[in-house]
């Protein structure tokens, strides 16, 4: 089955940038949609960004204009480019994907901490 391994989290100051990466153990053509979620303790997991196989992207309102989701089919990876980071962006971020049978796959999570 598909496995996802994410990386790129860390601590940055407000206004800084990070790029999260998600490595996929399958060709990206096997995936219907790729997503990034985030979650803090006691909070619901929130969908931040998604990109479909035909490159249609959607974003949660609070990150529009600051985050970009992208994919690299040759490297079998997809990314979340985050700029102008705010303390409110602090969370554990998870990559996620669904295959063409809508079976979900999850990364292990990576911590993003934004200091004021």
N, C-alpha and C positions, 0 to 999 in steps of 0.2 A: 504494500500500500504506500501511498504518498506520505513522506515525512517532511516536516518543515523545521528548519533550524534558524533562529534569528539572532542577530547581533547588532551592535552599534549603540546601545544605550550608554548612559553616563550622566555626569553632572555638568551643567552649564549655567552661566549667569543669564538672567533675563536679557532678551535681545539676541542671544546666541543661536547657533544652528547645530543640528545633528542630522545624520543620515542613518536610519535603521535599515538593515538588510535582512532579507529572508531567503535562505537557500532552500531549494526544492529538489527532492530526490526523484523527479520525473520531469518530462518536458512540460513546459507551460501550456502547450496545446491541449494537454489532458485536463486542464482546469477551466471551469466555466467562469469563475470569478475569483479574484484575489482581494483580500481585505486587510485592513489594520484596525484593531480594537485597542481600547485602553480601559484600565480599571484601577481604582483605588480601594483600599480596605473599607468594607461596609457599603460600597457603592456598586451599582449595576455596571456590567461591562457595556461600554459604549462603542458603537461603530464610528470610527473616525473618517475612514476613506475606503473606497472600493474602486476597482477597475475591472471591467469585463474583458473578455477575449477580443472583442472588437474595439478596445481602447476607450470605451466610454467610462468616464470617471465621475464619481460623486464624492462630496465632502460634507462632513458635519459643519453646520454654519459657523461655529466658533473658530474653525481652522481654515476657512476659505480665504484664499489669498496669501496664506502663510505656509501651508503644507502642500506637497505635491506627491502623488502616488505614481510610480513608474515601474516598468518591468524591462528586463533584458532577457530575451528568449534564449540567446546563445549561451549566456552564463547560467541559465535556469535560476534566476533570482528576481525578486521584486523588492521595491524600496519604498520608504517613506522619507522624503526630504522635508525637514522641518526647519523653518526659519522664523525669525522674530519670536522666539519662544517666550512664553509667559509662565509665571509660577503656576497658574491654573492648568498648564499642560502636564504638570508632574503626575506621573502614573506609571503603572506597569503596562507596557505595550505588547500586544500579541499579534503576530501575523496569523492569517487564517485563509483557507481556500476551500472551495467546493469543486468537486469534479462534475462531470456531465450527468452523473446520477445523483447529484446533490449530496454526496457524502462529504462531511466536513473534516478538515484537518487543521490542527492547531500547532503553532510554535510554543516554545516553553516560557516565553515572556522575557522581556528585558526592561530594566528599570530606567526611567528617564526622570531626572530631578532637575528642576529649574529654580535657581535661587534668585531672590529679588535683590 
